Amino acid sequence: MNIPSNIGFENHEDDIERISNFFDDLYKTHKDIKLHLFDSLGTLAVIQLEKNQVWVNSSRNSLETDFNFNCEVATTNALTKVDRKNTLILNDWIWNLFWNSKNLSIPLCPEDGHFKINYWPKPFDLENKKIIFQLTACFIQGGKISTIASQLNIPIHLVRRFIGANITINNVEKINIWDKHYTPPTQKVQDEDVGFIKDFFSSLRKKLHL
């Protein structure tokens, strides 16, 4: 279902701007300090950007957050609320946190535009893993949000959710309309690929006498 982009967001424009500014600033000025991330349910994690690591609050039942997402310099008290025996990769964790928090990731992304990602995210979401990899394969080459949504036949809000999650890990850059973009394979190329695979397995069966 193609959910209009303004549902649930219009009363939280200030929160979205604050969260966007946080990620703009995070990779510039907070590299060498530990930060305590929290929301309306309390502690999410303590992160250390310089080492790309995160210690999470293991008492949280699900990996998602809300419009009260915020941060502060981590205190000794904050460190007692996270599991420091289990260190996770920060970029992977943040990406999945905001992928799961679609009320935040969608409005963090413009309604349309041309973007390119620099590396493949690592999704924990097994249900949507295929579409995430399809989106990654497109945007690693560069693409327009509305065009990719049309080519993959998926709702545009799902593409914005993907780009929004990548914005939080500094894995997105805007590109120009004339830059290289993803081009879907033609039917001829697809038919040739299928024929090659069939010939390969036919040859393999003959060699193995199957």
C-alpha positions as CSV (number, residue, x, y, z in Angstrom):
1,M,0.0,0.0,0.0
2,N,1.5,3.3,-1.1
3,I,1.2,5.4,2.1
4,P,1.2,9.2,1.5
5,S,4.4,10.7,2.7
6,N,2.8,13.2,5.1
7,I,0.8,10.7,7.3
8,G,2.1,10.7,10.9
9,F,4.9,13.2,10.1
10,E,3.3,16.6,9.9
11,N,3.2,17.0,13.7
12,H,6.9,16.0,14.1
13,E,8.7,18.3,11.6
14,D,10.8,19.8,14.4
15,D,11.8,16.3,15.5
16,I,12.7,15.2,12.0
17,E,14.8,18.3,11.5
18,R,16.6,17.7,14.9
19,I,17.3,14.1,14.0
20,S,18.5,15.1,10.6
21,N,20.8,17.7,12.1
22,F,22.1,15.1,14.6
23,F,23.3,12.8,11.8
24,D,24.7,15.7,9.8
25,D,26.8,16.7,12.8
26,L,27.6,13.2,14.1
27,Y,30.3,12.3,11.5
28,K,31.9,15.8,11.8
29,T,32.3,16.5,15.5
30,H,31.6,13.5,17.6
31,K,34.2,11.0,16.4
32,D,36.2,10.7,19.6
33,I,33.6,10.6,22.3
34,K,31.1,8.0,23.6
35,L,27.4,9.0,23.1
36,H,24.4,7.8,24.9
37,L,21.4,7.3,22.5
38,F,17.9,7.3,24.0
39,D,14.3,7.8,23.2
40,S,10.9,7.8,25.0
41,L,11.5,4.3,26.2
42,G,14.9,5.0,27.7
43,T,18.4,3.9,26.7
44,L,19.0,2.5,23.2
45,A,22.7,2.2,23.2
46,V,26.1,3.8,23.8
47,I,28.1,4.4,20.7
48,Q,31.7,5.2,19.9
49,L,32.0,6.5,16.3
50,E,35.8,6.5,16.1
51,K,35.8,2.7,16.6
52,N,32.5,2.1,14.7
53,Q,31.2,0.2,17.7
54,V,28.0,0.1,19.7
55,W,26.9,-1.4,23.0
56,V,23.1,-1.9,23.1
57,N,20.5,-2.0,25.9
58,S,19.7,-5.8,25.8
59,S,16.5,-5.2,27.7
60,R,14.9,-3.5,24.7
61,N,12.5,-6.0,23.0
62,S,12.8,-4.6,19.5
63,L,15.3,-2.7,17.4
64,E,13.4,0.5,16.6
65,T,13.1,4.0,17.9
66,D,10.6,7.0,17.9
67,F,10.4,10.8,17.4
68,N,12.1,11.3,20.8
69,F,15.3,9.8,19.5
70,N,18.2,11.9,21.0
71,C,21.7,11.7,22.3
72,E,24.0,13.1,25.0
73,V,27.6,12.5,26.1
74,A,27.6,9.1,27.8
75,T,28.0,9.1,31.5
76,T,29.1,6.3,33.8
77,N,25.4,5.7,34.6
78,A,24.6,5.3,30.9
79,L,27.3,2.8,30.5
80,T,25.7,0.6,33.2
81,K,22.6,0.3,31.1
82,V,24.2,-1.4,28.1
83,D,25.8,-4.7,27.5
84,R,29.5,-4.0,27.1
85,K,30.4,-7.6,26.7
86,N,28.7,-7.7,23.3
87,T,30.1,-5.2,20.9
88,L,28.3,-4.7,17.6
89,I,29.3,-2.8,14.4
90,L,27.8,0.7,14.7
91,N,27.0,1.3,11.0
92,D,25.1,-2.0,10.7
93,W,23.2,-1.4,13.9
94,I,22.2,2.2,13.1
95,W,21.1,1.3,9.6
96,N,18.8,-1.5,10.9
97,L,17.5,0.7,13.8
98,F,16.2,3.3,11.3
99,W,15.1,0.8,8.6
100,N,12.8,-0.6,11.3
101,S,11.8,2.9,12.4
102,K,10.0,3.8,9.1
103,N,8.2,6.7,10.7
104,L,11.6,8.4,10.9
105,S,13.5,7.0,8.0
106,I,10.9,7.9,5.4
107,P,10.7,11.7,6.2
108,L,14.5,11.8,6.6
109,C,14.6,11.2,2.8
110,P,13.4,13.7,0.2
111,E,10.2,12.8,-1.7
112,D,12.3,12.3,-4.8
113,G,15.8,12.8,-6.2
114,H,18.9,11.2,-7.6
115,F,21.1,9.3,-5.2
116,K,24.0,6.9,-5.0
117,I,25.1,4.7,-2.0
118,N,28.7,3.8,-1.5
119,Y,28.6,0.3,0.1
120,W,26.1,-2.5,0.8
121,P,24.1,-2.3,4.1
122,K,23.8,-5.5,6.1
123,P,20.0,-5.9,6.9
124,F,18.8,-8.0,9.9
125,D,15.3,-7.9,8.3
126,L,15.0,-11.4,6.8
127,E,11.4,-10.8,5.5
128,N,12.5,-7.8,3.3
129,K,16.1,-8.9,2.7
130,K,15.4,-9.6,-1.0
131,I,14.0,-6.1,-1.8
132,I,16.7,-4.5,0.3
133,F,19.4,-6.2,-1.8
134,Q,17.5,-5.2,-5.0
135,L,17.4,-1.6,-3.9
136,T,21.1,-1.8,-3.0
137,A,22.0,-3.2,-6.4
138,C,20.2,-0.3,-8.0
139,F,21.5,2.6,-5.9
140,I,25.1,1.3,-5.8
141,Q,25.0,2.3,-9.4
142,G,23.0,5.5,-8.8
143,G,19.3,6.1,-9.4
144,K,16.3,8.3,-9.0
145,I,13.8,7.3,-6.2
146,S,10.7,7.4,-8.3
147,T,12.3,5.6,-11.2
148,I,13.6,2.8,-9.1
149,A,10.2,2.4,-7.4
150,S,8.6,2.1,-10.8
151,Q,11.2,-0.3,-12.2
152,L,11.0,-2.6,-9.1
153,N,7.2,-2.1,-8.9
154,I,7.3,-1.2,-5.2
155,P,5.8,1.7,-3.3
156,I,7.9,4.8,-3.3
157,H,7.8,5.1,0.5
158,L,9.7,1.8,0.7
159,V,12.5,3.3,-1.5
160,R,12.5,6.5,0.7
161,R,12.7,4.3,3.8
162,F,15.8,2.6,2.3
163,I,17.5,5.9,1.4
164,G,16.6,7.4,4.8
165,A,18.2,4.5,6.6
166,N,21.4,5.0,4.5
167,I,21.4,8.7,5.3
168,T,21.8,7.9,9.0
169,I,25.1,6.0,8.3
170,N,26.5,8.6,5.9
171,N,26.1,6.2,3.0
172,V,24.3,8.4,0.5
173,E,25.4,11.1,-1.9
174,K,23.3,13.2,-4.2
175,I,24.1,12.8,-7.9
176,N,23.3,14.8,-11.0
177,I,20.7,13.7,-13.5
178,W,23.4,13.2,-16.1
179,D,25.6,11.0,-13.9
180,K,25.7,7.2,-14.4
181,H,22.4,5.6,-13.3
182,Y,21.1,2.1,-12.9
183,T,19.8,0.6,-16.2
184,P,17.5,-2.4,-16.0
185,P,18.6,-5.4,-18.2
186,T,16.8,-5.8,-21.5
187,Q,14.6,-8.8,-22.2
188,K,17.3,-10.0,-24.7
189,V,20.0,-9.9,-22.0
190,Q,17.7,-11.7,-19.5
191,D,16.9,-14.4,-22.1
192,E,20.6,-14.9,-22.9
193,D,21.4,-15.3,-19.2
194,V,18.7,-17.9,-18.8
195,G,19.9,-19.7,-21.9
196,F,23.5,-19.7,-20.6
197,I,22.5,-21.2,-17.2
198,K,20.4,-23.9,-18.9
199,D,23.4,-24.8,-21.2
200,F,25.8,-24.9,-18.3
201,F,23.7,-27.3,-16.3
202,S,23.0,-29.4,-19.3
203,S,26.7,-29.7,-20.0
204,L,27.4,-30.5,-16.3
205,R,24.8,-33.3,-16.3
206,K,26.4,-34.9,-19.4
207,K,29.9,-34.8,-17.8
208,L,28.6,-36.3,-14.6
209,H,26.5,-38.8,-16.5
210,L,23.4,-37.7,-14.7
